[in-house]
Amino acid sequence: MTIDRAWPVNMDAGPIFVQIANHVRQMLARGEIVPGDKLPSARDLAAGLGVNPNTVAHAFAELERTGVIETKRGLGTYVRDGAPVAAMRRDMLRAAATAFAAEAAALGVSAPEALGALKEALNAG
């Protein structure tokens, strides 16, 4: 797993530990990391992101609590075999669909028109 400034850490977008945990979940759901992959140490990731190591440790603790990662004493932190990838993908897709539906409703768009726009977007990319 590489650390770069492309990570979406935004000081104004809510708790940073939540953003870090969500980004790891997204990387796993997208196949950018897979079960068994080693994650950077909390200190290295914090340095790469320009945040406090305790913030990353908090994110890692949340990911471990939810069964996404595991820490192997003396070896490091790894994406857990059996991590709930399918459930994370489904939850992320449902959240995106809910946000899309809310925006379509706010625009006063009919369901067929919204579905047409969604199909166009899916076909485009």
N, CA, C and O atoms as CSV, one atom per row, in Angstrom:
chain,resi,resn,atom,element,x,y,z
A,1,MET,N,N,0.847,-1.176,0.000
A,1,MET,CA,C,0.000,0.000,0.000
A,1,MET,C,C,0.886,1.229,0.000
A,1,MET,O,O,1.776,1.355,0.841
A,2,THR,N,N,0.654,2.118,-0.917
A,2,THR,CA,C,1.474,3.313,-0.998
A,2,THR,C,C,0.788,4.474,-0.297
A,2,THR,O,O,-0.438,4.558,-0.226
A,3,ILE,N,N,1.619,5.357,0.213
A,3,ILE,CA,C,1.126,6.551,0.882
A,3,ILE,C,C,1.455,7.721,-0.022
A,3,ILE,O,O,2.616,7.935,-0.369
A,4,ASP,N,N,0.464,8.462,-0.396
A,4,ASP,CA,C,0.732,9.665,-1.164
A,4,ASP,C,C,-0.298,10.718,-0.801
A,4,ASP,O,O,-1.267,10.450,-0.090
A,5,ARG,N,N,-0.073,11.889,-1.291
A,5,ARG,CA,C,-0.967,12.998,-0.961
A,5,ARG,C,C,-2.325,12.882,-1.636
A,5,ARG,O,O,-3.195,13.725,-1.417
A,6,ALA,N,N,-2.523,11.851,-2.455
A,6,ALA,CA,C,-3.825,11.644,-3.085
A,6,ALA,C,C,-4.851,11.143,-2.067
A,6,ALA,O,O,-6.053,11.146,-2.331
A,7,TRP,N,N,-4.358,10.708,-0.893
A,7,TRP,CA,C,-5.289,10.287,0.147
A,7,TRP,C,C,-6.170,11.473,0.492
A,7,TRP,O,O,-5.676,12.586,0.670
A,8,PRO,N,N,-7.475,11.242,0.588
A,8,PRO,CA,C,-8.394,12.353,0.827
A,8,PRO,C,C,-8.501,12.748,2.300
A,8,PRO,O,O,-9.554,12.574,2.913
A,9,VAL,N,N,-7.421,13.277,2.869
A,9,VAL,CA,C,-7.476,13.770,4.245
A,9,VAL,C,C,-7.747,15.256,4.178
A,9,VAL,O,O,-6.934,16.035,3.682
A,10,ASN,N,N,-8.916,15.637,4.692
A,10,ASN,CA,C,-9.363,17.017,4.645
A,10,ASN,C,C,-9.645,17.463,6.066
A,10,ASN,O,O,-10.539,16.932,6.726
A,11,MET,N,N,-8.894,18.424,6.530
A,11,MET,CA,C,-9.005,18.873,7.917
A,11,MET,C,C,-10.407,19.411,8.244
A,11,MET,O,O,-10.770,19.516,9.415
A,12,ASP,N,N,-11.189,19.747,7.220
A,12,ASP,CA,C,-12.524,20.308,7.440
A,12,ASP,C,C,-13.648,19.302,7.181
A,12,ASP,O,O,-14.824,19.663,7.232
A,13,ALA,N,N,-13.297,18.045,6.904
A,13,ALA,CA,C,-14.314,17.065,6.493
A,13,ALA,C,C,-14.591,16.021,7.566
A,13,ALA,O,O,-14.804,14.850,7.250
A,14,GLY,N,N,-14.591,16.425,8.806
A,14,GLY,CA,C,-14.891,15.489,9.874
A,14,GLY,C,C,-13.634,14.861,10.443
A,14,GLY,O,O,-12.523,15.183,10.023
A,15,PRO,N,N,-13.813,13.961,11.403
A,15,PRO,CA,C,-12.666,13.363,12.097
A,15,PRO,C,C,-11.696,12.687,11.109
A,15,PRO,O,O,-12.107,11.902,10.255
A,16,ILE,N,N,-10.435,13.005,11.245
A,16,ILE,CA,C,-9.423,12.476,10.331
A,16,ILE,C,C,-9.302,10.967,10.463
A,16,ILE,O,O,-9.083,10.281,9.465
A,17,PHE,N,N,-9.442,10.427,11.691
A,17,PHE,CA,C,-9.335,8.979,11.845
A,17,PHE,C,C,-10.428,8.262,11.063
A,17,PHE,O,O,-10.203,7.174,10.533
A,18,VAL,N,N,-11.609,8.869,10.988
A,18,VAL,CA,C,-12.713,8.282,10.211
A,18,VAL,C,C,-12.377,8.329,8.724
A,18,VAL,O,O,-12.629,7.365,8.001
A,19,GLN,N,N,-11.812,9.437,8.266
A,19,GLN,CA,C,-11.422,9.555,6.858
A,19,GLN,C,C,-10.378,8.499,6.490
A,19,GLN,O,O,-10.454,7.893,5.421
A,20,ILE,N,N,-9.407,8.281,7.373
A,20,ILE,CA,C,-8.362,7.286,7.105
A,20,ILE,C,C,-8.968,5.892,7.063
A,20,ILE,O,O,-8.685,5.121,6.146
A,21,ALA,N,N,-9.794,5.561,8.041
A,21,ALA,CA,C,-10.433,4.241,8.069
A,21,ALA,C,C,-11.290,4.033,6.828
A,21,ALA,O,O,-11.262,2.957,6.231
A,22,ASN,N,N,-12.045,5.044,6.438
A,22,ASN,CA,C,-12.886,4.932,5.238
A,22,ASN,C,C,-12.049,4.754,3.982
A,22,ASN,O,O,-12.433,4.009,3.081
A,23,HIS,N,N,-10.915,5.429,3.916
A,23,HIS,CA,C,-10.062,5.294,2.730
A,23,HIS,C,C,-9.500,3.875,2.630
A,23,HIS,O,O,-9.427,3.314,1.537
A,24,VAL,N,N,-9.105,3.296,3.756
A,24,VAL,CA,C,-8.620,1.911,3.737
A,24,VAL,C,C,-9.746,0.987,3.282
A,24,VAL,O,O,-9.520,0.083,2.477
A,25,ARG,N,N,-10.956,1.207,3.792
A,25,ARG,CA,C,-12.107,0.395,3.358
A,25,ARG,C,C,-12.350,0.534,1.852
A,25,ARG,O,O,-12.602,-0.456,1.165
A,26,GLN,N,N,-12.273,1.765,1.345
A,26,GLN,CA,C,-12.473,1.993,-0.088
A,26,GLN,C,C,-11.402,1.295,-0.912
A,26,GLN,O,O,-11.704,0.694,-1.943
A,27,MET,N,N,-10.151,1.371,-0.466
A,27,MET,CA,C,-9.073,0.702,-1.191
A,27,MET,C,C,-9.305,-0.802,-1.232
A,27,MET,O,O,-9.047,-1.448,-2.248
A,28,LEU,N,N,-9.788,-1.351,-0.137
A,28,LEU,CA,C,-10.074,-2.785,-0.071
A,28,LEU,C,C,-11.257,-3.133,-0.972
A,28,LEU,O,O,-11.208,-4.123,-1.702
A,29,ALA,N,N,-12.302,-2.341,-0.926
A,29,ALA,CA,C,-13.490,-2.601,-1.751
A,29,ALA,C,C,-13.166,-2.501,-3.239
A,29,ALA,O,O,-13.759,-3.209,-4.052
A,30,ARG,N,N,-12.231,-1.627,-3.597
A,30,ARG,CA,C,-11.856,-1.442,-5.003
A,30,ARG,C,C,-10.790,-2.433,-5.478
A,30,ARG,O,O,-10.453,-2.473,-6.661
A,31,GLY,N,N,-10.267,-3.226,-4.552
A,31,GLY,CA,C,-9.241,-4.190,-4.923
A,31,GLY,C,C,-7.841,-3.603,-4.980
A,31,GLY,O,O,-6.918,-4.260,-5.461
A,32,GLU,N,N,-7.665,-2.376,-4.496
A,32,GLU,CA,C,-6.342,-1.758,-4.486
A,32,GLU,C,C,-5.442,-2.400,-3.434
A,32,GLU,O,O,-4.220,-2.429,-3.581
A,33,ILE,N,N,-6.052,-2.906,-2.386
A,33,ILE,CA,C,-5.374,-3.746,-1.408
A,33,ILE,C,C,-6.238,-4.985,-1.235
A,33,ILE,O,O,-7.446,-4.943,-1.468
A,34,VAL,N,N,-5.624,-6.081,-0.827
A,34,VAL,CA,C,-6.347,-7.346,-0.700
A,34,VAL,C,C,-6.004,-7.992,0.630
A,34,VAL,O,O,-4.990,-7.657,1.244
A,35,PRO,N,N,-6.852,-8.926,1.083
A,35,PRO,CA,C,-6.527,-9.633,2.320
A,35,PRO,C,C,-5.113,-10.206,2.258
A,35,PRO,O,O,-4.690,-10.790,1.260
A,36,GLY,N,N,-4.407,-10.015,3.359
A,36,GLY,CA,C,-3.025,-10.468,3.452
A,36,GLY,C,C,-2.010,-9.369,3.211
A,36,GLY,O,O,-0.842,-9.516,3.570
A,37,ASP,N,N,-2.441,-8.258,2.602
A,37,ASP,CA,C,-1.519,-7.148,2.363
A,37,ASP,C,C,-1.114,-6.500,3.676
A,37,ASP,O,O,-1.926,-6.347,4.589
A,38,LYS,N,N,0.149,-6.125,3.753
A,38,LYS,CA,C,0.657,-5.418,4.929
A,38,LYS,C,C,0.411,-3.928,4.757
A,38,LYS,O,O,0.650,-3.366,3.688
A,39,LEU,N,N,-0.066,-3.300,5.817
A,39,LEU,CA,C,-0.271,-1.861,5.822
A,39,LEU,C,C,0.976,-1.183,6.372
A,39,LEU,O,O,1.749,-1.806,7.100
A,40,PRO,N,N,1.179,0.082,6.033
A,40,PRO,CA,C,2.303,0.798,6.632
A,40,PRO,C,C,2.095,0.910,8.138
A,40,PRO,O,O,0.970,0.810,8.626
A,41,SER,N,N,3.169,1.115,8.856
A,41,SER,CA,C,3.028,1.332,10.297
A,41,SER,C,C,2.247,2.626,10.520
A,41,SER,O,O,2.198,3.496,9.651
A,42,ALA,N,N,1.645,2.733,11.688
A,42,ALA,CA,C,0.893,3.945,12.021
A,42,ALA,C,C,1.807,5.164,11.932
A,42,ALA,O,O,1.390,6.222,11.461
A,43,ARG,N,N,3.038,5.020,12.379
A,43,ARG,CA,C,3.983,6.139,12.347
A,43,ARG,C,C,4.308,6.533,10.904
A,43,ARG,O,O,4.315,7.719,10.572
A,44,ASP,N,N,4.579,5.541,10.046
A,44,ASP,CA,C,4.905,5.847,8.645
A,44,ASP,C,C,3.713,6.461,7.911
A,44,ASP,O,O,3.872,7.428,7.166
A,45,LEU,N,N,2.523,5.901,8.121
A,45,LEU,CA,C,1.337,6.441,7.465
A,45,LEU,C,C,1.061,7.861,7.949
A,45,LEU,O,O,0.722,8.737,7.154
A,46,ALA,N,N,1.207,8.086,9.257
A,46,ALA,CA,C,0.990,9.423,9.809
A,46,ALA,C,C,1.971,10.423,9.205
A,46,ALA,O,O,1.586,11.538,8.852
A,47,ALA,N,N,3.226,10.032,9.087
A,47,ALA,CA,C,4.227,10.928,8.501
A,47,ALA,C,C,3.883,11.225,7.047
A,47,ALA,O,O,4.007,12.367,6.603
A,48,GLY,N,N,3.451,10.211,6.301
A,48,GLY,CA,C,3.093,10.408,4.907
A,48,GLY,C,C,1.883,11.299,4.715
A,48,GLY,O,O,1.773,12.011,3.716
A,49,LEU,N,N,0.978,11.254,5.677
A,49,LEU,CA,C,-0.249,12.052,5.571
A,49,LEU,C,C,-0.150,13.396,6.288
A,49,LEU,O,O,-1.001,14.267,6.109
A,50,GLY,N,N,0.889,13.554,7.096
A,50,GLY,CA,C,1.035,14.791,7.849
A,50,GLY,C,C,0.067,14.911,9.005
A,50,GLY,O,O,-0.411,16.002,9.318
A,51,VAL,N,N,-0.224,13.770,9.649
A,51,VAL,CA,C,-1.128,13.767,10.802
A,51,VAL,C,C,-0.423,13.127,11.998
A,51,VAL,O,O,0.663,12.564,11.862
A,52,ASN,N,N,-1.037,13.219,13.140
A,52,ASN,CA,C,-0.499,12.648,14.363
A,52,ASN,C,C,-0.580,11.126,14.310
A,52,ASN,O,O,-1.603,10.587,13.886
A,53,PRO,N,N,0.474,10.416,14.730
A,53,PRO,CA,C,0.423,8.951,14.744
A,53,PRO,C,C,-0.735,8.385,15.561
A,53,PRO,O,O,-1.239,7.308,15.245
A,54,ASN,N,N,-1.162,9.088,16.598
A,54,ASN,CA,C,-2.304,8.618,17.396
A,54,ASN,C,C,-3.592,8.615,16.577
A,54,ASN,O,O,-4.482,7.802,16.823
A,55,THR,N,N,-3.695,9.516,15.610
A,55,THR,CA,C,-4.860,9.567,14.735
A,55,THR,C,C,-4.927,8.310,13.881
A,55,THR,O,O,-5.994,7.714,13.730
A,56,VAL,N,N,-3.796,7.909,13.325
A,56,VAL,CA,C,-3.737,6.691,12.516
A,56,VAL,C,C,-3.984,5.474,13.402
A,56,VAL,O,O,-4.691,4.547,13.007
A,57,ALA,N,N,-3.399,5.478,14.603
A,57,ALA,CA,C,-3.623,4.362,15.531
A,57,ALA,C,C,-5.110,4.230,15.854
A,57,ALA,O,O,-5.625,3.118,15.976
A,58,HIS,N,N,-5.794,5.355,15.990
A,58,HIS,CA,C,-7.238,5.343,16.252
A,58,HIS,C,C,-7.985,4.736,15.053
A,58,HIS,O,O,-8.900,3.932,15.232
A,59,ALA,N,N,-7.594,5.121,13.842
A,59,ALA,CA,C,-8.210,4.558,12.629
A,59,ALA,C,C,-7.961,3.054,12.563
A,59,ALA,O,O,-8.876,2.284,12.272
A,60,PHE,N,N,-6.733,2.639,12.830
A,60,PHE,CA,C,-6.398,1.212,12.805
A,60,PHE,C,C,-7.195,0.448,13.855
A,60,PHE,O,O,-7.646,-0.669,13.598
A,61,ALA,N,N,-7.374,1.040,15.041
A,61,ALA,CA,C,-8.154,0.375,16.089
A,61,ALA,C,C,-9.594,0.168,15.637
A,61,ALA,O,O,-10.185,-0.880,15.898
A,62,GLU,N,N,-10.159,1.160,14.962
A,62,GLU,CA,C,-11.534,1.036,14.450
A,62,GLU,C,C,-11.605,-0.051,13.380
A,62,GLU,O,O,-12.537,-0.855,13.373
A,63,LEU,N,N,-10.631,-0.079,12.484
A,63,LEU,CA,C,-10.607,-1.105,11.438
A,63,LEU,C,C,-10.425,-2.495,12.033
A,63,LEU,O,O,-11.001,-3.465,11.543
A,64,GLU,N,N,-9.633,-2.588,13.078
A,64,GLU,CA,C,-9.438,-3.887,13.723
A,64,GLU,C,C,-10.710,-4.328,14.442
A,64,GLU,O,O,-11.081,-5.501,14.405
A,65,ARG,N,N,-11.370,-3.379,15.094
A,65,ARG,CA,C,-12.617,-3.683,15.810
A,65,ARG,C,C,-13.689,-4.212,14.857
A,65,ARG,O,O,-14.507,-5.047,15.244
A,66,THR,N,N,-13.688,-3.730,13.615
A,66,THR,CA,C,-14.705,-4.147,12.644
A,66,THR,C,C,-14.253,-5.313,11.768
A,66,THR,O,O,-14.945,-5.685,10.820
A,67,GLY,N,N,-13.095,-5.888,12.083
A,67,GLY,CA,C,-12.655,-7.090,11.383
A,67,GLY,C,C,-12.014,-6.873,10.032
A,67,GLY,O,O,-11.909,-7.808,9.238
A,68,VAL,N,N,-11.582,-5.648,9.757
A,68,VAL,CA,C,-10.974,-5.345,8.464
A,68,VAL,C,C,-9.474,-5.642,8.480
A,68,VAL,O,O,-8.929,-6.174,7.513
A,69,ILE,N,N,-8.823,-5.299,9.572
A,69,ILE,CA,C,-7.382,-5.519,9.680
A,69,ILE,C,C,-7.069,-6.268,10.962
A,69,ILE,O,O,-7.915,-6.408,11.846
A,70,GLU,N,N,-5.830,-6.750,11.044
A,70,GLU,CA,C,-5.365,-7.377,12.271
A,70,GLU,C,C,-3.903,-7.019,12.467
A,70,GLU,O,O,-3.144,-6.874,11.509
A,71,THR,N,N,-3.530,-6.881,13.721
A,71,THR,CA,C,-2.147,-6.592,14.054
A,71,THR,C,C,-1.499,-7.869,14.541
A,71,THR,O,O,-1.994,-8.530,15.453
A,72,LYS,N,N,-0.386,-8.203,13.920
A,72,LYS,CA,C,0.388,-9.373,14.317
A,72,LYS,C,C,1.603,-8.856,15.079
A,72,LYS,O,O,2.506,-8.250,14.502
A,73,ARG,N,N,1.605,-9.102,16.364
A,73,ARG,CA,C,2.637,-8.555,17.237
A,73,ARG,C,C,4.038,-8.823,16.676
A,73,ARG,O,O,4.413,-9.961,16.394
A,74,GLY,N,N,4.784,-7.748,16.529
A,74,GLY,CA,C,6.145,-7.847,16.046
A,74,GLY,C,C,6.270,-7.949,14.529
A,74,GLY,O,O,7.377,-7.875,13.994
A,75,LEU,N,N,5.144,-8.118,13.828
A,75,LEU,CA,C,5.185,-8.272,12.371
A,75,LEU,C,C,4.549,-7.102,11.631
A,75,LEU,O,O,4.973,-6.766,10.525
A,76,GLY,N,N,3.547,-6.487,12.224
A,76,GLY,CA,C,2.887,-5.358,11.581
A,76,GLY,C,C,1.386,-5.528,11.505
A,76,GLY,O,O,0.805,-6.402,12.148
A,77,THR,N,N,0.782,-4.688,10.717
A,77,THR,CA,C,-0.670,-4.661,10.559
A,77,THR,C,C,-1.009,-5.104,9.146
A,77,THR,O,O,-0.417,-4.635,8.175
A,78,TYR,N,N,-1.973,-6.017,9.044
A,78,TYR,CA,C,-2.335,-6.639,7.774
A,78,TYR,C,C,-3.829,-6.562,7.544
A,78,TYR,O,O,-4.617,-6.514,8.489
A,79,VAL,N,N,-4.214,-6.551,6.267
A,79,VAL,CA,C,-5.621,-6.710,5.925
A,79,VAL,C,C,-5.982,-8.143,6.303
A,79,VAL,O,O,-5.318,-9.091,5.882
A,80,ARG,N,N,-7.015,-8.291,7.082
A,80,ARG,CA,C,-7.403,-9.586,7.629
A,80,ARG,C,C,-7.962,-10.507,6.551
A,80,ARG,O,O,-8.794,-10.100,5.740
A,81,ASP,N,N,-7.495,-11.754,6.553
A,81,ASP,CA,C,-8.148,-12.759,5.713
A,81,ASP,C,C,-9.577,-12.864,6.211
A,81,ASP,O,O,-9.804,-12.944,7.418
A,82,GLY,N,N,-10.525,-12.864,5.322
A,82,GLY,CA,C,-11.927,-12.895,5.732
A,82,GLY,C,C,-12.487,-11.521,6.032
A,82,GLY,O,O,-13.571,-11.400,6.602
A,83,ALA,N,N,-11.748,-10.476,5.648
A,83,ALA,CA,C,-12.281,-9.113,5.827
A,83,ALA,C,C,-13.596,-9.015,5.050
A,83,ALA,O,O,-13.723,-9.591,3.969
A,84,PRO,N,N,-14.570,-8.289,5.596
A,84,PRO,CA,C,-15.908,-8.239,4.985
A,84,PRO,C,C,-15.976,-7.381,3.723
A,84,PRO,O,O,-16.693,-6.381,3.682
A,85,VAL,N,N,-15.229,-7.776,2.702
A,85,VAL,CA,C,-15.120,-6.976,1.478
A,85,VAL,C,C,-16.468,-6.831,0.776
A,85,VAL,O,O,-16.853,-5.720,0.411
A,86,ALA,N,N,-17.182,-7.921,0.585
A,86,ALA,CA,C,-18.467,-7.861,-0.121
A,86,ALA,C,C,-19.453,-6.959,0.623
A,86,ALA,O,O,-20.176,-6.185,-0.005
A,87,ALA,N,N,-19.489,-7.051,1.933
A,87,ALA,CA,C,-20.395,-6.215,2.722
A,87,ALA,C,C,-20.001,-4.742,2.625
A,87,ALA,O,O,-20.865,-3.869,2.547
A,88,MET,N,N,-18.702,-4.469,2.631
A,88,MET,CA,C,-18.250,-3.080,2.500
A,88,MET,C,C,-18.628,-2.522,1.133
A,88,MET,O,O,-19.093,-1.387,1.029
A,89,ARG,N,N,-18.429,-3.320,0.086
A,89,ARG,CA,C,-18.790,-2.888,-1.275
A,89,ARG,C,C,-20.284,-2.580,-1.358
A,89,ARG,O,O,-20.690,-1.554,-1.905
A,90,ARG,N,N,-21.093,-3.483,-0.808
A,90,ARG,CA,C,-22.544,-3.316,-0.839
A,90,ARG,C,C,-22.949,-2.046,-0.070
A,90,ARG,O,O,-23.783,-1.273,-0.541
A,91,ASP,N,N,-22.358,-1.838,1.107
A,91,ASP,CA,C,-22.688,-0.656,1.907
A,91,ASP,C,C,-22.284,0.632,1.193
A,91,ASP,O,O,-23.020,1.618,1.218
A,92,MET,N,N,-21.107,0.620,0.555
A,92,MET,CA,C,-20.648,1.813,-0.168
A,92,MET,C,C,-21.537,2.110,-1.367
A,92,MET,O,O,-21.861,3.265,-1.642
A,93,LEU,N,N,-21.925,1.064,-2.073
A,93,LEU,CA,C,-22.807,1.244,-3.225
A,93,LEU,C,C,-24.171,1.760,-2.780
A,93,LEU,O,O,-24.749,2.640,-3.419
A,94,ARG,N,N,-24.679,1.211,-1.688
A,94,ARG,CA,C,-25.979,1.659,-1.167
A,94,ARG,C,C,-25.910,3.125,-0.746
A,94,ARG,O,O,-26.848,3.881,-0.998
A,95,ALA,N,N,-24.820,3.534,-0.114
A,95,ALA,CA,C,-24.668,4.932,0.301
A,95,ALA,C,C,-24.606,5.855,-0.916
A,95,ALA,O,O,-25.211,6.927,-0.919
A,96,ALA,N,N,-23.873,5.432,-1.947
A,96,ALA,CA,C,-23.793,6.242,-3.167
A,96,ALA,C,C,-25.160,6.339,-3.839
A,96,ALA,O,O,-25.541,7.402,-4.328
A,97,ALA,N,N,-25.888,5.236,-3.862
A,97,ALA,CA,C,-27.220,5.228,-4.475
A,97,ALA,C,C,-28.179,6.123,-3.691
A,97,ALA,O,O,-28.988,6.838,-4.283
A,98,THR,N,N,-28.090,6.086,-2.383
A,98,THR,CA,C,-28.943,6.924,-1.544
A,98,THR,C,C,-28.646,8.398,-1.778
A,98,THR,O,O,-29.565,9.211,-1.875
A,99,ALA,N,N,-27.356,8.747,-1.871
A,99,ALA,CA,C,-26.979,10.138,-2.129
A,99,ALA,C,C,-27.468,10.575,-3.512
A,99,ALA,O,O,-27.954,11.695,-3.675
A,100,PHE,N,N,-27.341,9.694,-4.504
A,100,PHE,CA,C,-27.816,9.991,-5.854
A,100,PHE,C,C,-29.328,10.219,-5.853
A,100,PHE,O,O,-29.823,11.174,-6.452
A,101,ALA,N,N,-30.049,9.334,-5.175
A,101,ALA,CA,C,-31.512,9.451,-5.125
A,101,ALA,C,C,-31.939,10.748,-4.435
A,101,ALA,O,O,-32.883,11.408,-4.869
A,102,ALA,N,N,-31.241,11.107,-3.364
A,102,ALA,CA,C,-31.575,12.348,-2.659
A,102,ALA,C,C,-31.324,13.562,-3.545
A,102,ALA,O,O,-32.123,14.499,-3.563
A,103,GLU,N,N,-30.214,13.545,-4.281
A,103,GLU,CA,C,-29.910,14.667,-5.175
A,103,GLU,C,C,-30.923,14.743,-6.311
A,103,GLU,O,O,-31.365,15.832,-6.675
A,104,ALA,N,N,-31.291,13.604,-6.868
A,104,ALA,CA,C,-32.290,13.581,-7.942
A,104,ALA,C,C,-33.621,14.138,-7.435
A,104,ALA,O,O,-34.280,14.912,-8.129
A,105,ALA,N,N,-34.010,13.740,-6.222
A,105,ALA,CA,C,-35.258,14.241,-5.646
A,105,ALA,C,C,-35.181,15.747,-5.409
A,105,ALA,O,O,-36.145,16.469,-5.664
A,106,ALA,N,N,-34.030,16.222,-4.920
A,106,ALA,CA,C,-33.872,17.656,-4.669
A,106,ALA,C,C,-33.938,18.459,-5.966
A,106,ALA,O,O,-34.370,19.611,-5.971
A,107,LEU,N,N,-33.507,17.841,-7.062
A,107,LEU,CA,C,-33.571,18.509,-8.370
A,107,LEU,C,C,-34.952,18.408,-9.010
A,107,LEU,O,O,-35.222,19.050,-10.026
A,108,GLY,N,N,-35.825,17.597,-8.408
A,108,GLY,CA,C,-37.162,17.415,-8.954
A,108,GLY,C,C,-37.180,16.541,-10.190
A,108,GLY,O,O,-38.061,16.669,-11.040
A,109,VAL,N,N,-36.214,15.659,-10.288
A,109,VAL,CA,C,-36.081,14.786,-11.454
A,109,VAL,C,C,-36.937,13.541,-11.245
A,109,VAL,O,O,-36.992,13.002,-10.140
A,110,SER,N,N,-37.596,13.091,-12.289
A,110,SER,CA,C,-38.400,11.866,-12.194
A,110,SER,C,C,-37.482,10.656,-12.080
A,110,SER,O,O,-36.309,10.715,-12.448
A,111,ALA,N,N,-38.023,9.568,-11.570
A,111,ALA,CA,C,-37.241,8.331,-11.444
A,111,ALA,C,C,-36.723,7.850,-12.799
A,111,ALA,O,O,-35.548,7.496,-12.900
A,112,PRO,N,N,-37.559,7.823,-13.852
A,112,PRO,CA,C,-37.032,7.387,-15.155
A,112,PRO,C,C,-35.899,8.292,-15.671
A,112,PRO,O,O,-34.928,7.807,-16.252
A,113,GLU,N,N,-36.033,9.601,-15.454
A,113,GLU,CA,C,-34.980,10.516,-15.899
A,113,GLU,C,C,-33.697,10.291,-15.104
A,113,GLU,O,O,-32.603,10.306,-15.668
A,114,ALA,N,N,-33.833,10.083,-13.792
A,114,ALA,CA,C,-32.665,9.824,-12.948
A,114,ALA,C,C,-31.987,8.520,-13.332
A,114,ALA,O,O,-30.760,8.448,-13.411
A,115,LEU,N,N,-32.788,7.495,-13.568
A,115,LEU,CA,C,-32.221,6.201,-13.987
A,115,LEU,C,C,-31.537,6.318,-15.350
A,115,LEU,O,O,-30.502,5.694,-15.584
A,116,GLY,N,N,-32.109,7.108,-16.236
A,116,GLY,CA,C,-31.479,7.327,-17.536
A,116,GLY,C,C,-30.117,8.000,-17.393
A,116,GLY,O,O,-29.154,7.617,-18.057
A,117,ALA,N,N,-30.044,9.008,-16.519
A,117,ALA,CA,C,-28.780,9.692,-16.287
A,117,ALA,C,C,-27.763,8.738,-15.667
A,117,ALA,O,O,-26.580,8.770,-16.007
A,118,LEU,N,N,-28.236,7.890,-14.755
A,118,LEU,CA,C,-27.345,6.911,-14.129
A,118,LEU,C,C,-26.820,5.912,-15.152
A,118,LEU,O,O,-25.634,5.585,-15.157
A,119,LYS,N,N,-27.696,5.436,-16.008
A,119,LYS,CA,C,-27.268,4.491,-17.061
A,119,LYS,C,C,-26.242,5.140,-17.983
A,119,LYS,O,O,-25.256,4.509,-18.362
A,120,GLU,N,N,-26.476,6.406,-18.344
A,120,GLU,CA,C,-25.516,7.127,-19.183
A,120,GLU,C,C,-24.153,7.200,-18.499
A,120,GLU,O,O,-23.122,6.949,-19.123
A,121,ALA,N,N,-24.160,7.542,-17.228
A,121,ALA,CA,C,-22.906,7.658,-16.486
A,121,ALA,C,C,-22.187,6.304,-16.384
A,121,ALA,O,O,-20.966,6.228,-16.517
A,122,LEU,N,N,-22.954,5.254,-16.150
A,122,LEU,CA,C,-22.355,3.916,-16.066
A,122,LEU,C,C,-21.765,3.487,-17.404
A,122,LEU,O,O,-20.687,2.894,-17.449
A,123,ASN,N,N,-22.465,3.783,-18.484
A,123,ASN,CA,C,-21.982,3.421,-19.806
A,123,ASN,C,C,-20.783,4.247,-20.257
A,123,ASN,O,O,-19.979,3.806,-21.077
A,124,ALA,N,N,-20.680,5.455,-19.704
A,124,ALA,CA,C,-19.585,6.359,-20.089
A,124,ALA,C,C,-18.265,5.978,-19.427
A,124,ALA,O,O,-17.194,6.355,-19.901
A,125,GLY,N,N,-18.347,5.236,-18.339
A,125,GLY,CA,C,-17.057,5.029,-17.743
A,125,GLY,C,C,-16.884,3.961,-16.825
A,125,GLY,O,O,-15.786,3.767,-16.304
